Amino acid sequence: MASDPYPAFRALREGFPLVRDELLGAWVVSRYADVCGALVQEGLVAVPPGRTLTHMEGHTHRAHRALVEPALRGRAVAALAAGASRTAHVLARRIAAREEADLFTEFCQWLPTAAVMAALGLPHEDTARVQVWCRGGLTHLGGHHHELDARLRPHLDRRRAHPGTDLLSVLCGAEIDGRPLSDEAVCGLVGSLLGGGGEATALAFASFLANLLDDPQQLAVVRERRALIPAAWAESLRRDPPAPVVLRRAVRRVTVAGAPLPAGAVVACL
């Protein structure tokens, strides 16, 4: 099961779209449409609770997400890609002359964190510290969110007084329903970007590299035809997602996969 869970996943989808897992203490949902429905159902909230985008519901989630999305389009994403490319070349040069290297700790973990830090306009010298925090994942940045907040406060003050063109300046000047974002809200969004764009992306990147290195023929094809890289990346995400299970808790009676679940029920979305 650990090395090849897909036959079990297929059996769940085909015969048990909603099943109780006593070890997990949750109701497991396996079909695509049912998972999509559960993830957007307002009666189901994130487990554990938090302040990042993945923990927000309804209008609050949509409003905060709309603030971040412009940074993932057009010239902004082109600048982010250019910064990531430069960082990738620096990291690759550090290990290129060696016979062996740990691609995960020396490359995959560093690249996304450094790219997000650059997009936010935060000091490069803080990347190592933040990268360690991001190893705890999106939820509370591994328990370091108070330290992150303290590190961010001086930068928030400077951006509010003298805004620039970086993403942190955009967030500091943003409003929701006519009201500026609080420092706590900005820190939460930064945590979402660092946690989600850090460790989750590092895990996805590591799986992508491992899948290619384990299949020299496919690696050769991708090297020769670079236009296939986006499709290869998408297939790697489908096959080995960085977050294979997403938990939700019912705050009231809900219907999942056509079945009623009581308040307090935990739902595991595959």
N, C-alpha and C positions, 0 to 999 in steps of 0.2 A: 504493500500500500504506500509506504513512504517513498519508494523509488519510482513507482508507476501507479499513481492514484486514479488514472483516467478510466480504467474499466469499472472501478467502483463508482466514479462520478456518473458514468453512463448508466449504470444499473439504477442509481438514484433517480436520474432524470426520467428514465423509461418506466420505472415501476413504483418509485416512492418519492414523488415530488415534494412532499412535506413529511418529514419523519422526525421523531423524537430521539435525540442522542443523550442518554443519561449521563455518560462520562463528561460531555461538554456542558450539560445542563441547558440545552437549547433545542429549538426546533430548527432543523436543517432544511433550507430551501435550495433547490438545485436547478430549476428550469429558468431559462433566461428571462422570460416575460415576468415570472413570479418574483425573481430577484430584483428586476428593474422596478416593479411595483412596490416592493417592500422598502427599497432604498429611498423612494420619494414620498412614501406614506407618512403624513404628519403625525400619526398616532404612534410611530416608531421613532425612537431617539437613539443617538449614538451611545455606545458603551465602551469605556466609561465616559461620563460627561466631561465636557471641556469647553474651551472658548474659540477653537479654531474653526475654519470653514466647514469641516466635516461634522462638527457638532452643532452647527446652526440649523434652524428649521425655517421653512416657509419663506415669508417676505424677508426676514433678517438674512437668511442664507443668500437669496437672490440679490439683495441689495449689496451685500459685501462682496459677493462674487463678481458683480458688475464692476467693482472698483479695480479688481485685479486683472480682469480679462483684457483690457487694452494693452497691458504689458506683454501679452502673449500673441499679439498680432502685428503685421506690417513691419515698419521700421524698427519698432521696439524689439520684436522677436529677432529681427536680423542682427541688431546690435548684440543681443544676448547670445545668438549663435556665434557671432564673430569672437566674442569674449570667451565662450566655451571652447572654440577651436584653438585660440591662443593658449589657453590653459592646458588643453589636451596635448599640444605639442611640447609644452614645458615638461609636463608629467612624463610623457613618452621618452623624452631625451634623458630624463633621470635614470630610467631603467633599461634603455636600449642596449647599452654596452655590456650588461650583465647576462650571465647564463640563465639565471632564475630570478623571478620576481613574483611577489604576491599582488596580482592584478587587482584584487578587491580592495585591500587596504592601501595600496600605493597609487591606485589609479581611479577605480570606480567610486570609492568613497569621497575622494577629493574633488573630482571634476564637477559634479552637480552643486555641491556646497559653494565652491569658489565661483561658479557662474551666477548663482543666485545672489551671493554677497556683492558681486560686481554690479548686477542689475539694480540692487538696492542702493548702491553707492556707499556701502559700508567698508571700513578699512580692511585691506588685504591681510594685515597682520593679525586680525581677529579670526581669520578663517580656521586656523588650527583648533582654537578653542570651540568655536561653533560646530565644527565638524565632529568633535567628540560628543557634544551635546546631542547632535542629530542622530547619533547611533541609537539613542533611546526611542527613535521613531517619532511619529507625528504627535501622539498624545503626550502633552506636557513637555515635549522635547526631552524625554527621559528624566523628568523631574527637575529640569534646569530652567523652567520658564521664568522663575523669579530672577535668576542671574541674567537671563537674556533681557528681561525688562530693564534691569538696572543698567545693563550695558547700552541699551537703546535710548534711554531717556535723554542724555545729552545730545544725541544726534537728532531726536525729535524736536528738541528746543531750537537747535540750529536750523533745521529745515523749516520750522514754522516762522522763524524770524527772517531767514534768507533762503527761500526755496530754490532748488536747482532743477535739473531735468531728469534726475534719477527717479526710480520707482518709489523710494521712501518719501521724496518730496511730494509726489502725486498723492500718496496715501495721507500725508499730513495735511494736505490742502483739500481733501475730499469731504463731501457732505452726504448724509443720508437723511432724507425727509427734511432738508433745510438745516440740519444741524451738523456741525463739524464732528469728525470722529474723535473720540476720547483717546488719550494715550493708551489706555488698556485695549481699546479696539484695534488701534494701529499695531500694537505689539502682538495681538492675537493674529492679525493678518500676516505679519512678518513671520510669526511662528508657523503659520500654515505653509508659507512659501518655503521656509527652511526645512521644516519637518517633512512635508510632502515632496518638495523638490530636492531634498537631501537624501535621506536614507532610502525612501521608497524608490527614487530614481537610481540610486546606487545599486540596489538589489536587482532592479530591472536590467540595468546595464551589465551587471555581472552575469546574469542569466543569458543575456544576448551574446556576450563574448564567449561564454562557456558553450553555448549551443553551436556557435560557429567553429570554435576550436575543436569541438568533438566531431565535427563533420568537415574534414578538409576539402571535400568536393564542393560543398556549398560555400565554404569560405573562399575558394578559388573563384567561384562564379560571382560572388558579391564583390570581390576585389576587381574583377575584370569589368563588371557592369555595375557601377556605383549607383545607378538609378534604381537598383533593386533594394538598396539599403532601407528605405522607409517600409517597404513590404516585409522585409526580413525582420525588422524591428517590431512591426505589428504582429507578425506571427509568433515571435518570441514572447511578446506580452500575452498573447492568447494562450500559448502553451504553458508558460511559467510566470503567472502574474505575481508581482511582488507582495500583494496582499490577497492570498487565496481565499480568505474568509473575512467577511465584514459583519460585525455584531450590531444588532439593534435590540432595544428593549421597548416593550409595549407600555405606554403610559395610560392606555385605556383599552377597552375591548376592541380588537381589530380583526380583519379578515385577511389571511395570507394564503395564497395558493388555493383559494376557494374554501378554506376552513377557518372557523372562528378560533381566536386565541384570546385568553384572558389578559387583563392588565397585569403587568409584571413579567409576562412571558418574554424570554430571550430568543431572538431569531438569528440564526447563523446563515448568512447569505453566501453561497459558493460563487 
